[in-house]
Amino acid sequence: MEHEGFSLLTNGLPLLGFGLFFVMLFRRLGLGSVLGFLVAGALVGPQLLNLVGEGEQLMAVAELGIALLLFLVGLELSPTRLWQMKRDIFGFGLAQVVLCGIALSVVIGYGANFSIAAALALGLPLALSSTAQVLPMLQSAGRLRTPFGEKAFSNLLFQDISIVPLITIIAVLSRNPAEAGGPSGWQLALYTVGAIVGLVLAGRYILRPLFRLIGHWRERELFVFAGLFTVVAASALMQTLGLSTALGAFIAGVMLADSPYRHEVEADIEPFRSILLGLFFLAVGMMLDLGAIAERPIFVIGMAMALIATKTAVITALGIAFRMPWRSALALGLLLSQGGEFAFVLFAQGQAAQLIAPEAVSVFSAVVTLSMATTPFLMMFTKRFRAEAVEADGTREGPVSDGSSALIVGYGRFGQTVGQMLAAQGIGVTLIDTDIEMIDIAGQFGAKVYYGDGTRIEMLRQAGAGEAQLILFCIDGDQLSGELMASVHAAFPNAAIFVRCYDRRAVLKLKNGPVAGVFREVLESAVAMARQAMAEVGVDVDEIDRTETLYRQRDRERLKIQMDAGGLTAAREQIQARPDLRFGAGREQPEPLPDRPASDTGAG
């Protein structure tokens, strides 16, 4: 519970408390969790409130979170898929690291008057981006497995691989005689190849049989231990050889990607990954040298801005050169514009090689942390600008009227089902959406989806709503309102309007809206599950039908009361289980269920 002055209970309480508060606050503000962890770490760290020990103590444990992250990403990529991405990894990734490293070294050399060796020892590490920040952002946005996400991931993966040659370059430039006996660049390269081959063989002949044996025993705890052992063992091997621990964990994940136990391992490891990544960013915030920023605020802020601008410009240009639409290339440049966690490691190598002074390490570590803090703001403030769709020639085809009978707004999982069923009956359908990645993927499967904001009357008119018999809003969230539906109906009175709603709250927002049908997206599947569950315990079909009929009747009554009252809290007494809904009505019944908050049972 206590190690080298770091008490798990004493220090853990303020860490978790501040982390929880600021992550909730920043998520509420739409700024993401990473910035919340950084701010919380800076507050509890030695620079401000000094409620916990040094950040380095926490970092030693939290770095395992990066390894777990790469392990989980590896589980999603089979060797075949990884081979298909080789052009992005070794083409785009190599060009990004080299060009960004050279450009940043030039900026530092001329802008801060460093020697060539010192500029390289600082500029090359800054070419690396934050895997721990970017990948969770892609995962939470659901874009990791899209073409855009794979391009970003390819860059991050090559950056992990490039740590070995970067360490070699620093070793060659070293001015420290004590390091002359260290491993040469060729030795590190051989270590890397040998370690990768060893991990591949271990995955095939040790890990897969191990997980197969555990699968026969059906012991979930063993899956947890085996998963953690795999990550720690692979990382420890790479660390022993002076290589990237994250790369080792990633390779171990790839070796299990085709395993039938992949999903079980992924589910068991995910909570550890989330916790340790949070601790990692707390540690980064704790290590932020506020004194260095206070002493040279203009230099630190200016260098952080130069870092972001340089990487954004280089990566955007590379994206365009690799035939990405320029807005997507710009989005990639902004996403990867920050410095990364491995810069701290390489700065330490440069200091040990006597290439950069400890003061410079403190200042540029502050630059990296500041650049990481700006990424959520950059992505938020440029979202509307980046979201506008373009093709390679600078245009994206907008919706056009083609005489279709139905207009579907939103072609996600819900809209796809609706559209395919209508098309199966020969009903002409026009599809519009704003998700560029989805539009491109749908095009690969032969579906023509037009780009456009279907909540705008002008866009609906351009798509042919004036001639359509049906307008179906299949977008998620609660962005639709009764006022919008009234405007749509007034503009296109001959079209019947159908709306998908996320939950009861979204239905209430459509109060008095002139719609032909409102569909809560989980209601029918929930009713179907309840019917099958009742059948499984022996309820006869007539009783099941009666229960469903009564439930739907009561649900409609409650929804009407809530609409009239304008809130979910109305008709609370109808949320209770009622005897007339239970099978075998007339028998002695158990006590009714107690009242529950509307958020538990009344919002679906």
C-alpha positions as CSV (number, residue, x, y, z in Angstrom):
1,M,0.0,0.0,0.0
2,E,3.0,2.3,0.3
3,H,6.2,2.3,-1.8
4,E,9.0,4.8,-1.7
5,G,6.9,7.5,-0.1
6,F,3.9,6.9,-2.5
7,S,0.9,5.7,-0.5
8,L,-1.9,4.1,-2.6
9,L,-4.6,5.3,-0.2
10,T,-3.3,8.7,0.8
11,N,-2.3,9.7,-2.7
12,G,-4.9,7.8,-4.5
13,L,-7.8,9.7,-2.9
14,P,-6.9,13.2,-4.3
15,L,-5.8,11.7,-7.6
16,L,-9.0,9.9,-8.3
17,G,-11.2,12.6,-6.7
18,F,-9.7,15.5,-8.7
19,G,-9.5,13.3,-11.8
20,L,-13.2,12.3,-11.6
21,F,-14.3,15.9,-11.1
22,F,-12.3,17.5,-13.9
23,V,-13.0,14.7,-16.4
24,M,-16.7,15.1,-15.8
25,L,-16.4,18.9,-16.1
26,F,-14.4,18.8,-19.3
27,R,-16.6,16.1,-20.8
28,R,-19.6,18.3,-20.0
29,L,-17.9,21.2,-21.8
30,G,-17.2,18.9,-24.8
31,L,-13.4,19.1,-24.4
32,G,-12.7,15.4,-23.8
33,S,-11.3,13.5,-20.8
34,V,-7.6,14.0,-21.6
35,L,-7.6,17.7,-20.9
36,G,-9.4,17.0,-17.6
37,F,-6.8,14.5,-16.5
38,L,-4.0,16.9,-17.4
39,V,-5.5,19.8,-15.4
40,A,-6.3,17.5,-12.4
41,G,-2.7,16.3,-12.4
42,A,-1.3,19.8,-12.6
43,L,-3.4,20.8,-9.6
44,V,-2.6,17.9,-7.3
45,G,1.0,17.8,-8.3
46,P,4.1,19.3,-6.6
47,Q,3.9,22.5,-8.6
48,L,0.5,23.7,-7.1
49,L,-1.4,21.9,-4.3
50,N,1.3,19.3,-3.7
51,L,-1.3,16.7,-2.5
52,V,0.6,13.7,-3.9
53,G,4.2,12.7,-4.6
54,E,6.2,13.2,-7.7
55,G,4.7,12.3,-11.1
56,E,7.5,10.0,-12.0
57,Q,6.4,7.5,-9.4
58,L,2.9,7.3,-10.9
59,M,4.3,7.3,-14.4
60,A,6.2,4.1,-13.8
61,V,2.9,2.3,-13.3
62,A,0.7,4.3,-15.7
63,E,2.9,3.7,-18.7
64,L,1.5,0.2,-18.7
65,G,-1.8,1.8,-19.9
66,I,-0.1,2.7,-23.2
67,A,1.0,-0.9,-23.6
68,L,-2.6,-2.1,-22.9
69,L,-3.9,0.4,-25.4
70,L,-1.7,-0.8,-28.2
71,F,-2.4,-4.4,-27.2
72,L,-6.1,-3.8,-27.6
73,V,-5.5,-2.1,-31.0
74,G,-3.5,-5.1,-32.1
75,L,-6.4,-7.4,-31.2
76,E,-8.4,-5.5,-33.8
77,L,-5.9,-5.9,-36.6
78,S,-5.2,-9.3,-38.1
79,P,-1.8,-9.9,-39.7
80,T,-3.6,-9.8,-43.1
81,R,-5.1,-6.5,-42.4
82,L,-1.8,-5.1,-41.2
83,W,-0.1,-6.2,-44.4
84,Q,-2.8,-4.3,-46.4
85,M,-1.9,-1.2,-44.5
86,K,1.9,-1.4,-45.3
87,R,1.8,1.5,-47.7
88,D,0.4,3.9,-45.1
89,I,2.7,2.5,-42.4
90,F,6.0,2.5,-44.2
91,G,5.2,5.2,-46.8
92,F,3.1,7.8,-45.1
93,G,4.4,7.1,-41.6
94,L,8.1,7.2,-42.7
95,A,7.6,10.4,-44.6
96,Q,5.8,12.0,-41.7
97,V,8.4,11.2,-39.1
98,V,11.3,12.2,-41.3
99,L,9.9,15.5,-42.7
100,C,8.3,16.6,-39.4
101,G,11.6,15.8,-37.5
102,I,13.7,17.7,-40.0
103,A,11.3,20.7,-40.1
104,L,11.1,20.9,-36.3
105,S,14.8,20.6,-35.9
106,V,15.3,23.6,-38.3
107,V,12.7,25.6,-36.4
108,I,14.4,24.9,-33.0
109,G,17.9,25.4,-34.4
110,Y,17.1,28.8,-35.9
111,G,14.4,29.9,-33.6
112,A,16.1,29.0,-30.3
113,N,19.8,29.1,-31.4
114,F,20.5,25.5,-30.5
115,S,23.4,23.5,-32.0
116,I,22.7,21.1,-34.8
117,A,23.1,18.1,-32.5
118,A,20.8,19.6,-29.8
119,A,18.2,20.7,-32.3
120,L,18.1,17.1,-33.7
121,A,17.8,15.7,-30.1
122,L,14.8,18.0,-29.5
123,G,13.2,18.2,-33.0
124,L,13.2,14.5,-33.9
125,P,11.3,13.4,-30.7
126,L,8.7,16.2,-31.3
127,A,7.9,14.6,-34.6
128,L,6.1,11.8,-32.6
129,S,2.5,12.3,-31.7
130,S,0.5,11.1,-28.6
131,T,-0.7,7.5,-29.2
132,A,-2.3,7.6,-25.7
133,Q,-4.4,10.7,-26.7
134,V,-5.2,10.2,-30.4
135,L,-6.3,6.5,-30.3
136,P,-8.9,7.0,-27.6
137,M,-10.2,10.0,-29.5
138,L,-10.6,7.9,-32.6
139,Q,-12.2,5.1,-30.6
140,S,-14.7,7.3,-28.9
141,A,-15.7,8.9,-32.2
142,G,-16.1,5.4,-33.8
143,R,-13.5,6.3,-36.5
144,L,-10.6,4.0,-35.7
145,R,-11.6,1.4,-38.3
146,T,-12.5,3.9,-41.0
147,P,-10.0,4.9,-43.8
148,F,-9.3,8.1,-41.9
149,G,-8.7,6.3,-38.6
150,E,-6.5,3.7,-40.2
151,K,-4.4,6.5,-41.8
152,A,-3.9,8.1,-38.4
153,F,-3.2,4.7,-36.7
154,S,-0.6,3.8,-39.4
155,N,1.3,7.0,-38.6
156,L,1.2,6.3,-34.9
157,L,2.4,2.7,-35.4
158,F,5.3,3.8,-37.5
159,Q,6.2,6.4,-34.8
160,D,6.4,3.6,-32.3
161,I,8.7,1.6,-34.6
162,S,10.8,4.7,-35.2
163,I,11.8,5.0,-31.6
164,V,14.6,2.5,-32.2
165,P,16.3,4.5,-35.0
166,L,15.7,7.7,-33.1
167,I,17.5,6.3,-30.1
168,T,20.3,5.2,-32.4
169,I,20.7,8.7,-33.8
170,I,20.9,10.2,-30.3
171,A,23.5,7.5,-29.4
172,V,25.6,8.4,-32.5
173,L,25.5,12.1,-31.6
174,S,26.3,11.4,-27.9
175,R,28.9,13.5,-26.2
176,N,28.9,11.2,-23.1
177,P,32.0,8.9,-23.0
178,A,30.2,6.6,-20.6
179,E,27.8,5.6,-23.3
180,A,30.4,4.5,-25.8
181,G,30.1,0.9,-24.6
182,G,26.3,0.8,-25.2
183,P,24.7,-1.1,-28.0
184,S,25.2,0.2,-31.5
185,G,22.5,1.0,-34.0
186,W,23.0,-2.3,-35.8
187,Q,22.6,-4.1,-32.5
188,L,19.4,-2.3,-31.7
189,A,18.0,-3.1,-35.2
190,L,18.9,-6.8,-34.7
191,Y,17.3,-6.7,-31.3
192,T,14.1,-5.3,-32.8
193,V,13.9,-8.0,-35.5
194,G,14.7,-10.7,-33.1
195,A,12.2,-9.5,-30.6
196,I,9.4,-9.3,-33.2
197,V,10.2,-12.8,-34.5
198,G,10.3,-14.1,-30.9
199,L,6.9,-12.5,-30.1
200,V,5.4,-13.9,-33.3
201,L,6.6,-17.5,-32.5
202,A,5.4,-17.1,-28.8
203,G,2.0,-16.0,-30.0
204,R,1.6,-19.0,-32.3
205,Y,3.1,-21.7,-30.1
206,I,2.5,-20.5,-26.6
207,L,-0.2,-17.9,-26.3
208,R,-2.8,-19.5,-28.5
209,P,-2.5,-23.0,-26.9
210,L,-2.6,-21.2,-23.5
211,F,-5.8,-19.4,-24.2
212,R,-7.4,-22.5,-25.8
213,L,-6.7,-24.4,-22.5
214,I,-8.1,-21.5,-20.4
215,G,-11.2,-21.4,-22.7
216,H,-11.9,-25.1,-21.9
217,W,-11.9,-24.3,-18.2
218,R,-14.2,-21.3,-18.6
219,E,-12.5,-19.4,-15.9
220,R,-12.9,-15.6,-16.5
221,E,-10.3,-14.8,-13.9
222,L,-7.7,-16.8,-15.8
223,F,-8.5,-14.8,-18.9
224,V,-7.8,-11.6,-17.0
225,F,-4.5,-12.9,-15.6
226,A,-3.4,-14.4,-18.9
227,G,-4.2,-11.2,-20.8
228,L,-2.3,-9.0,-18.4
229,F,0.6,-11.5,-18.4
230,T,0.8,-11.3,-22.2
231,V,1.0,-7.5,-22.2
232,V,3.5,-7.3,-19.3
233,A,5.7,-10.1,-20.7
234,A,5.8,-8.6,-24.2
235,S,6.5,-5.1,-22.8
236,A,9.2,-6.4,-20.4
237,L,11.0,-8.2,-23.2
238,M,11.1,-5.0,-25.3
239,Q,12.2,-2.9,-22.3
240,T,15.0,-5.2,-21.5
241,L,16.3,-4.8,-25.0
242,G,15.9,-1.0,-24.8
243,L,13.0,-1.0,-27.3
244,S,9.5,0.3,-27.4
245,T,7.3,-1.5,-24.8
246,A,4.1,-0.3,-26.7
247,L,5.4,-2.0,-29.9
248,G,5.9,-5.3,-28.1
249,A,2.3,-5.1,-26.7
250,F,0.9,-4.3,-30.1
251,I,2.6,-7.3,-31.7
252,A,1.3,-9.6,-29.0
253,G,-2.2,-8.3,-29.7
254,V,-1.9,-8.8,-33.5
255,M,-0.8,-12.4,-32.8
256,L,-4.1,-13.0,-31.0
257,A,-6.3,-11.1,-33.4
258,D,-7.4,-14.2,-35.2
259,S,-7.9,-16.1,-32.0
260,P,-11.5,-17.2,-31.1
261,Y,-10.9,-15.8,-27.6
262,R,-10.1,-12.3,-28.9
263,H,-13.3,-10.7,-27.7
264,E,-13.1,-12.3,-24.2
265,V,-9.6,-11.0,-23.7
266,E,-10.5,-7.6,-25.1
267,A,-13.5,-7.2,-22.7
268,D,-11.3,-8.3,-19.7
269,I,-8.4,-6.0,-20.4
270,E,-10.4,-2.9,-21.4
271,P,-11.1,-1.7,-17.8
272,F,-7.4,-1.9,-16.9
273,R,-6.5,0.1,-20.0
274,S,-9.0,2.9,-19.2
275,I,-7.8,3.2,-15.6
276,L,-4.1,3.2,-16.4
277,L,-4.4,5.6,-19.3
278,G,-6.2,8.0,-17.0
279,L,-3.3,7.7,-14.5
280,F,-0.8,8.3,-17.3
281,F,-2.3,11.6,-18.1
282,L,-2.6,12.5,-14.5
283,A,1.1,11.8,-14.2
284,V,1.9,14.0,-17.3
285,G,-0.1,16.8,-15.7
286,M,1.8,16.3,-12.4
287,M,5.2,16.5,-14.2
288,L,4.3,19.7,-16.0
289,D,7.0,22.2,-15.0
290,L,5.0,25.3,-14.3
291,G,8.1,27.1,-13.1
292,A,9.7,26.7,-16.6
293,I,6.5,28.1,-18.1
294,A,6.5,31.0,-15.6
295,E,10.1,31.9,-16.3
296,R,9.8,31.8,-20.1
297,P,6.0,31.9,-20.9
298,I,6.4,33.6,-24.3
299,F,9.0,31.0,-25.4
300,V,7.0,28.0,-24.2
301,I,3.8,29.2,-25.7
302,G,5.5,30.3,-28.9
303,M,7.3,27.0,-29.3
304,A,4.1,25.0,-28.7
305,M,2.4,27.1,-31.4
306,A,5.3,26.5,-33.8
307,L,5.2,22.7,-33.0
308,I,1.5,22.6,-33.8
309,A,1.7,24.7,-36.9
310,T,4.7,22.9,-38.3
311,K,3.3,19.4,-37.8
312,T,-0.1,20.4,-39.1
313,A,1.3,21.9,-42.3
314,V,3.6,19.0,-43.0
315,I,1.0,16.3,-42.3
316,T,-1.6,18.1,-44.3
317,A,0.7,18.4,-47.3
318,L,1.6,14.7,-47.0
319,G,-2.1,13.8,-46.8
320,I,-2.8,15.7,-50.0
321,A,0.2,14.1,-51.7
322,F,-1.2,10.7,-50.7
323,R,-4.5,11.6,-52.3
324,M,-6.5,12.4,-49.2
325,P,-9.2,15.0,-49.6
326,W,-7.7,18.2,-48.4
327,R,-10.1,18.7,-45.5
328,S,-9.5,15.1,-44.3
329,A,-5.7,15.8,-44.6
330,L,-6.1,19.0,-42.5
331,A,-8.1,17.0,-39.9
332,L,-5.3,14.4,-39.8
333,G,-2.7,17.2,-39.4
334,L,-4.6,18.8,-36.5
335,L,-5.2,15.4,-34.9
336,L,-1.5,14.5,-34.9
337,S,-0.2,18.0,-34.3
338,Q,0.7,17.5,-30.6
339,G,3.9,16.2,-29.1
340,G,3.8,12.6,-27.7
341,E,4.6,10.7,-24.6
342,F,7.7,9.1,-26.1
343,A,9.2,12.6,-26.4
344,F,9.8,12.5,-22.6
345,V,11.7,9.2,-23.0
346,L,13.8,10.6,-25.9
347,F,14.5,13.9,-24.1
348,A,15.9,11.8,-21.2
349,Q,18.1,10.0,-23.7
350,G,19.3,13.3,-25.1
351,Q,20.1,14.6,-21.6
352,A,22.0,11.4,-20.8
353,A,24.0,11.8,-24.0
354,Q,24.9,15.4,-22.9
355,L,23.2,16.8,-26.0
356,I,20.6,19.0,-24.2
357,A,20.7,20.6,-20.7
358,P,18.3,19.7,-18.0
359,E,16.7,23.2,-18.3
360,A,16.0,22.6,-21.9
361,V,14.4,19.2,-21.1
362,S,12.1,20.9,-18.6
363,V,11.1,23.7,-21.1
364,F,10.4,21.3,-24.0
365,S,8.6,18.8,-21.8
366,A,6.3,21.7,-20.9
367,V,5.9,22.5,-24.6
368,V,4.9,18.9,-25.3
369,T,2.3,18.9,-22.5
370,L,0.9,22.2,-23.6
371,S,0.6,21.0,-27.2
372,M,-1.3,17.9,-25.9
373,A,-3.7,20.1,-24.0
374,T,-4.5,22.1,-27.2
375,T,-5.7,19.1,-29.3
376,P,-9.2,18.9,-27.9
377,F,-9.7,22.6,-28.5
378,L,-8.3,22.4,-32.0
379,M,-10.6,19.5,-33.0
380,M,-13.6,21.2,-31.4
381,F,-13.1,24.7,-32.9
382,T,-12.4,23.3,-36.4
383,K,-15.1,20.7,-36.5
384,R,-17.6,22.5,-38.7
385,F,-14.9,23.6,-41.1
386,R,-13.4,20.1,-41.4
387,A,-16.7,18.4,-41.6
388,E,-17.6,19.9,-45.0
389,A,-17.3,17.1,-47.4
390,V,-15.0,17.3,-50.5
391,E,-13.9,14.9,-53.1
392,A,-10.3,14.7,-54.5
393,D,-11.2,17.3,-57.1
394,G,-12.5,19.7,-54.4
395,T,-16.2,18.9,-54.6
396,R,-18.6,16.5,-52.9
397,E,-21.8,15.7,-54.7
398,G,-24.8,17.1,-52.9
399,P,-28.4,15.6,-53.1
400,V,-30.4,16.0,-56.2
401,S,-34.0,15.3,-57.0
402,D,-34.4,12.1,-58.9
403,G,-38.1,11.5,-58.4
404,S,-37.7,9.0,-55.6
405,S,-40.8,8.4,-53.4
406,A,-38.9,8.3,-50.1
407,L,-36.2,10.5,-48.7
408,I,-34.1,9.1,-45.9
409,V,-32.1,11.5,-43.7
410,G,-29.3,9.6,-41.9
411,Y,-27.9,6.3,-43.3
412,G,-26.4,4.7,-40.2
413,R,-27.4,1.3,-38.8
414,F,-31.1,2.4,-38.5
415,G,-31.4,4.2,-41.8
416,Q,-29.7,1.3,-43.7
417,T,-32.4,-1.2,-42.5
418,V,-35.2,1.2,-43.4
419,G,-33.7,2.0,-46.8
420,Q,-33.0,-1.6,-47.7
421,M,-36.5,-2.8,-46.8
422,L,-38.1,0.0,-48.9
423,A,-35.8,-0.7,-51.8
424,A,-36.8,-4.4,-51.6
425,Q,-40.4,-3.3,-52.4
426,G,-39.3,-1.3,-55.3
427,I,-39.8,2.1,-53.6
428,G,-37.3,4.7,-54.9
429,V,-35.1,6.0,-52.1
430,T,-32.9,9.1,-51.9
431,L,-30.3,8.9,-49.1
432,I,-28.5,11.9,-47.5
433,D,-26.0,12.0,-44.6
434,T,-23.2,14.2,-43.2
435,D,-20.8,11.4,-42.2
436,I,-18.1,11.4,-44.9
437,E,-16.5,8.1,-43.9
438,M,-19.8,6.4,-43.9
439,I,-20.7,7.8,-47.3
440,D,-17.5,6.5,-48.8
441,I,-17.9,3.1,-47.2
442,A,-21.5,2.9,-48.4
443,G,-20.4,3.7,-51.9
444,Q,-18.1,0.7,-51.9
445,F,-21.2,-1.5,-51.4
446,G,-23.1,0.2,-54.2
447,A,-25.3,2.5,-52.1
448,K,-25.5,6.1,-53.4
449,V,-25.5,8.4,-50.4
450,Y,-25.5,12.2,-50.9
451,Y,-23.8,14.6,-48.6
452,G,-26.1,17.1,-46.9
453,D,-27.6,18.4,-43.7
454,G,-31.1,16.9,-43.7
455,T,-32.4,19.2,-41.0
456,R,-32.2,22.2,-43.4
457,I,-35.3,22.9,-45.5
458,E,-33.2,24.0,-48.5
459,M,-31.3,20.8,-48.5
460,L,-34.5,18.7,-48.3
461,R,-36.0,20.6,-51.2
462,Q,-32.8,20.1,-53.2
463,A,-33.0,16.3,-52.5
464,G,-36.5,16.2,-53.9
465,A,-38.7,16.4,-50.7
466,G,-41.3,18.4,-52.7
467,E,-42.1,15.3,-54.8
468,A,-41.5,12.7,-52.2
469,Q,-44.3,10.8,-50.5
470,L,-42.2,9.9,-47.5
471,I,-39.6,11.8,-45.4
472,L,-37.9,9.5,-42.9
473,F,-35.6,11.0,-40.3
474,C,-33.3,8.2,-39.2
475,I,-30.5,10.3,-37.5
476,D,-29.5,9.5,-34.0
477,G,-29.4,11.8,-31.0
478,D,-32.1,14.3,-30.1
479,Q,-31.5,17.0,-32.6
480,L,-35.0,17.0,-33.9
481,S,-37.8,19.1,-32.5
482,G,-41.5,19.7,-32.9
483,E,-40.8,23.1,-34.4
484,L,-38.5,21.6,-37.0
485,M,-41.1,19.0,-38.0
486,A,-43.7,21.7,-38.3
487,S,-41.4,23.6,-40.7
488,V,-40.8,20.5,-42.7
489,H,-44.5,19.7,-42.9
490,A,-45.3,23.3,-43.9
491,A,-42.7,23.2,-46.7
492,F,-43.7,19.7,-47.9
493,P,-47.3,19.1,-47.0
494,N,-47.7,16.1,-49.3
495,A,-45.0,14.0,-47.6
496,A,-45.7,11.8,-44.6
497,I,-43.0,12.4,-41.9
498,F,-41.5,9.5,-39.9
499,V,-39.0,10.1,-37.1
500,R,-36.6,7.8,-35.3
501,C,-36.2,8.8,-31.6
502,Y,-33.5,7.8,-29.2
503,D,-35.7,7.6,-26.1
504,R,-38.8,9.0,-24.5
505,R,-37.1,12.4,-23.9
506,A,-36.6,12.8,-27.7
507,V,-40.3,11.9,-28.2
508,L,-41.4,14.6,-25.8
509,K,-39.3,17.1,-27.8
510,L,-41.6,16.3,-30.8
511,K,-44.7,17.3,-28.9
512,N,-47.4,18.5,-31.3
513,G,-45.1,17.9,-34.2
514,P,-47.0,16.9,-37.4
515,V,-45.5,13.5,-37.9
516,A,-47.1,10.3,-39.2
517,G,-45.0,8.0,-37.0
518,V,-42.5,8.2,-34.1
519,F,-40.3,5.2,-33.4
520,R,-38.3,4.8,-30.2
521,E,-35.3,2.9,-31.5
522,V,-35.1,0.2,-28.8
523,L,-38.7,-0.3,-28.0
524,E,-39.5,-3.0,-30.5
525,S,-36.3,-5.0,-29.8
526,A,-37.0,-4.7,-26.0
527,V,-40.6,-6.0,-26.5
528,A,-39.3,-8.8,-28.6
529,M,-36.8,-9.8,-25.9
530,A,-39.4,-9.7,-23.2
531,R,-41.7,-11.9,-25.2
532,Q,-39.0,-14.5,-25.8
533,A,-38.0,-14.3,-22.1
534,M,-41.6,-15.0,-21.0
535,A,-41.9,-17.9,-23.4
536,E,-38.7,-19.3,-22.0
537,V,-40.2,-19.5,-18.5
538,G,-43.4,-21.1,-19.6
539,V,-45.9,-18.3,-20.2
540,D,-48.4,-19.3,-22.9
541,V,-48.7,-17.3,-26.1
542,D,-52.1,-15.8,-25.2
543,E,-50.8,-14.4,-22.0
544,I,-47.8,-13.0,-23.7
545,D,-50.0,-11.3,-26.3
546,R,-52.2,-9.9,-23.5
547,T,-49.2,-8.6,-21.6
548,E,-47.7,-6.9,-24.6
549,T,-51.1,-5.3,-25.5
550,L,-51.6,-4.0,-22.0
551,Y,-48.0,-2.8,-21.8
552,R,-48.3,-0.9,-25.1
553,Q,-51.7,0.6,-24.0
554,R,-50.2,1.7,-20.6
555,D,-47.1,3.1,-22.4
556,R,-49.3,5.2,-24.7
557,E,-51.3,6.5,-21.8
558,R,-48.3,7.4,-19.8
559,L,-46.6,9.1,-22.9
560,K,-49.8,11.2,-23.5
561,I,-49.8,12.3,-19.8
562,Q,-46.1,13.2,-20.0
563,M,-46.7,15.2,-23.2
564,D,-49.6,17.1,-21.7
565,A,-47.5,17.8,-18.6
566,G,-44.3,18.5,-20.5
567,G,-42.0,16.3,-18.5
568,L,-40.9,12.8,-17.6
569,T,-41.9,13.0,-14.0
570,A,-45.6,13.0,-14.8
571,A,-47.5,9.6,-14.4
572,R,-44.8,8.2,-12.1
573,E,-47.3,5.9,-10.5
574,Q,-47.9,4.2,-13.9
575,I,-44.2,3.2,-14.0
576,Q,-44.9,0.7,-11.2
577,A,-45.5,-2.9,-12.2
578,R,-49.2,-3.5,-12.2
579,P,-51.0,-6.8,-11.4
580,D,-53.1,-6.7,-14.6
581,L,-49.8,-7.0,-16.6
582,R,-48.8,-10.2,-14.9
583,F,-49.7,-13.6,-16.3
584,G,-52.3,-15.6,-14.4
585,A,-54.2,-12.5,-13.4
586,G,-56.5,-13.3,-10.6
587,R,-54.0,-15.4,-8.6
588,E,-52.5,-14.1,-5.4
589,Q,-50.0,-11.4,-6.6
590,P,-46.7,-10.3,-5.0
591,E,-46.2,-6.8,-3.8
592,P,-45.8,-4.1,-6.5
593,L,-42.3,-2.9,-7.3
594,P,-41.3,0.2,-5.4
595,D,-41.1,3.6,-7.2
596,R,-37.9,4.1,-9.2
597,P,-36.5,7.4,-10.6
598,A,-37.8,8.2,-14.1
599,S,-34.3,8.0,-15.5
600,D,-34.3,4.3,-14.6
601,T,-37.6,3.1,-16.0
602,G,-39.4,6.0,-17.6
603,A,-37.0,7.4,-20.2
604,G,-36.8,4.5,-22.6
